[in-house]
Structures are given as structure tokens and as C-alpha cells.
Amino acid sequence: MYKRRLFIIVISLILIISFILIKKYNDNRISSLEEVIYYSPKIFKTLGFTNRGVEVPEEKASEWEISDKDGVKELLEFLSSYNVKKANEERVMEHWNDYNRIRFEIYHQKKKTSKVSRVYLFDNYVYIMNNGYYELKDGPVDMDWLSEFSDRYKATHFE
């Protein structure tokens, strides 16, 4: 009986320590920005985008929205060239009121459930709602490219 309890305790400790080490490894791992943004083409619904410095009325979620998968693919392909690493929340929040940020949402719909990937891009930081804070390892983000992307899709779909 004693050996069995000892065995269970040892196995439990090994599992707990393994879990902690794996989490620590994942937090310190450098990943592509595209990898940490949830996107599922099968259940994709819309892409919402708000350019830097744009005030969005309360009744709207974003500056513009499209249901074009090509737009999301282009955006994620661009973002795949950036690598990120988990960051401290306080460091990112220092830049929160910076108007040089871009926000986009990728909406997914599957039957009655929906999932949103909401991403805030700053020059050297990223906040992904429900996923965490990240620091760009090879930034800053090319905000001009993102603004041109926004202008292009806004012009072709809304004017």
C-alpha cells in the first residue's frame, strides 16, 4: 500500500513538473506571428479592420469588414514574416494609448458558435485577445504596408 501511494505521488510530481517545463518552453519559444493568430478557412466569416488613428463609431465593430478569404490570406502571409515571443503585459500596456496601432478581427462562425481572433498591432508589440501579449523579435511592423492594405480593401469594397 505504501509503495503504491509513493508511486502515485512520484508520477504526479513528474507530470506536474513536465507540465510546468512545457509551459515555460512554449512561453519562451519564438513563433511566427501567423502561427499565434487563430484562423480557420472552413469557418471563416469576416475580416474587420481598423487603421491607425481611426475612430470607429460605437455601432460599428471596425472601420471596414469583408468576407473575402483572399484578404485574410494576404494579411496573414504578410504577418508570417514576423516572429514573436511572449511578452510581459505591462510592457505592452505602456503602448496601449499609442494611436499608431492597428486592430483587426477575424470572425469565425460554426453553426451556433462563433469565435473571434482580435489582434492589436503596435510597432514592436502585439496583443491577441484571449491569447496574450507578444513582442516582435524582428520588428517593427511595417505599418505603412498595413495602412496601404487597409486603403486598398476599403476602396475596392466600399467606394
C-alpha positions as CSV (number, residue, x, y, z in Angstrom):
1,M,0.0,0.0,0.0
2,Y,2.8,2.4,0.9
3,K,4.7,1.7,-2.3
4,R,1.5,2.3,-4.3
5,R,1.0,5.7,-2.7
6,L,4.6,6.6,-3.2
7,F,4.4,5.6,-6.9
8,I,1.3,7.8,-7.4
9,I,2.9,10.8,-5.7
10,V,6.1,10.4,-7.8
11,I,4.1,10.1,-11.0
12,S,2.0,13.1,-10.1
13,L,5.1,15.2,-9.4
14,I,6.7,14.1,-12.7
15,L,3.5,15.1,-14.6
16,I,3.3,18.5,-12.8
17,I,7.0,19.3,-13.4
18,S,6.6,18.2,-17.0
19,F,3.6,20.5,-17.5
20,I,5.4,23.5,-16.0
21,L,8.5,22.9,-18.1
22,I,6.4,22.6,-21.3
23,K,4.6,25.8,-20.5
24,K,7.8,27.6,-19.8
25,Y,9.3,26.3,-23.1
26,N,6.2,27.5,-25.0
27,D,6.3,30.9,-23.4
28,N,9.9,31.4,-24.3
29,R,9.6,29.9,-27.8
30,I,9.9,32.2,-30.8
31,S,6.9,31.7,-33.2
32,S,5.7,33.2,-36.4
33,L,3.1,35.8,-35.8
34,E,0.8,34.0,-38.2
35,E,1.0,30.9,-36.0
36,V,-0.3,32.6,-32.9
37,I,-3.4,34.1,-34.7
38,Y,-6.3,31.7,-34.9
39,Y,-7.6,31.4,-38.5
40,S,-9.8,28.6,-39.9
41,P,-10.7,29.0,-43.6
42,K,-13.5,26.5,-43.3
43,I,-15.5,28.5,-40.8
44,F,-14.2,32.0,-41.7
45,K,-16.9,34.6,-41.8
46,T,-15.5,38.1,-42.0
47,L,-12.3,40.2,-41.5
48,G,-12.8,43.5,-39.7
49,F,-10.0,46.1,-39.9
50,T,-9.4,49.4,-38.2
51,N,-6.5,51.5,-39.4
52,R,-4.3,53.5,-37.1
53,G,-5.8,56.7,-35.7
54,V,-9.3,56.0,-37.0
55,E,-12.2,56.5,-34.6
56,V,-14.9,53.9,-35.0
57,P,-18.5,54.8,-34.2
58,E,-20.0,52.8,-31.3
59,E,-22.5,51.0,-33.5
60,K,-19.6,49.5,-35.7
61,A,-17.1,46.9,-34.6
62,S,-14.4,48.1,-37.1
63,E,-13.6,50.6,-39.8
64,W,-14.5,48.1,-42.5
65,E,-15.3,44.4,-42.9
66,I,-15.0,42.0,-45.8
67,S,-15.9,38.3,-46.2
68,D,-13.2,37.8,-48.8
69,K,-10.8,35.0,-47.7
70,D,-8.1,36.4,-50.1
71,G,-7.9,39.4,-47.9
72,V,-7.2,37.4,-44.8
73,K,-4.7,35.2,-46.6
74,E,-2.8,38.3,-47.8
75,L,-2.8,39.8,-44.4
76,L,-1.6,36.6,-42.7
77,E,1.0,36.0,-45.3
78,F,2.4,39.4,-44.7
79,L,2.4,38.8,-40.9
80,S,4.1,35.4,-41.3
81,S,7.4,37.3,-42.0
82,Y,7.4,38.5,-38.3
83,N,8.5,36.4,-35.4
84,V,7.1,36.9,-31.9
85,K,7.8,35.8,-28.3
86,K,5.5,36.0,-25.3
87,A,5.9,39.4,-23.6
88,N,5.1,40.9,-20.2
89,E,1.6,42.6,-20.1
90,E,3.0,45.8,-18.5
91,R,5.4,46.4,-21.4
92,V,2.7,46.1,-24.0
93,M,0.2,48.2,-21.9
94,E,2.7,51.1,-21.9
95,H,1.9,51.5,-25.6
96,W,-1.9,51.0,-25.3
97,N,-2.8,54.6,-25.8
98,D,-0.5,54.9,-28.8
99,Y,-2.5,55.9,-31.8
100,N,0.0,54.2,-34.1
101,R,-1.8,50.9,-33.6
102,I,-3.8,48.8,-36.0
103,R,-6.6,46.4,-34.9
104,F,-8.2,43.6,-36.9
105,E,-10.7,40.8,-36.1
106,I,-11.1,37.5,-37.9
107,Y,-14.6,36.3,-37.3
108,H,-15.5,32.6,-37.5
109,Q,-18.9,31.1,-37.4
110,K,-19.8,27.4,-37.0
111,K,-23.4,26.6,-36.6
112,K,-24.5,28.5,-33.5
113,T,-21.0,29.2,-32.1
114,S,-18.6,31.9,-33.1
115,K,-15.0,32.7,-32.4
116,V,-13.1,36.0,-32.9
117,S,-9.4,36.5,-33.2
118,R,-8.9,40.1,-32.2
119,V,-5.4,41.4,-32.8
120,Y,-3.9,44.8,-31.8
121,L,-0.6,45.6,-33.6
122,F,1.8,48.1,-32.3
123,D,5.2,48.9,-33.7
124,N,7.0,46.3,-31.7
125,Y,4.3,44.5,-29.7
126,V,1.1,42.5,-30.4
127,Y,-1.8,41.8,-28.2
128,I,-4.1,38.9,-29.2
129,M,-7.2,38.9,-27.1
130,N,-7.5,35.6,-25.2
131,N,-4.1,34.6,-26.3
132,G,-1.7,37.0,-24.7
133,Y,0.9,39.6,-25.3
134,Y,3.8,39.3,-27.7
135,E,7.0,41.1,-28.5
136,L,8.1,41.3,-32.1
137,K,11.6,39.9,-32.4
138,D,12.2,41.3,-35.9
139,G,10.1,44.4,-35.9
140,P,8.9,47.0,-36.1
141,V,5.8,46.1,-38.1
142,D,5.6,47.8,-41.4
143,M,2.6,50.0,-40.5
144,D,2.7,51.7,-43.9
145,W,2.1,48.3,-45.6
146,L,-0.9,47.7,-43.3
147,S,-2.3,51.1,-44.0
148,E,-2.0,50.5,-47.7
149,F,-3.6,47.1,-47.3
150,S,-6.5,48.8,-45.5
151,D,-6.9,51.6,-48.0
152,R,-6.9,49.1,-50.9
153,Y,-9.5,46.8,-49.5
154,K,-11.6,49.7,-48.2
155,A,-11.5,51.3,-51.7
156,T,-12.4,48.1,-53.6
157,H,-15.2,47.0,-51.4
158,F,-16.8,50.2,-50.1
159,E,-16.4,53.1,-52.6
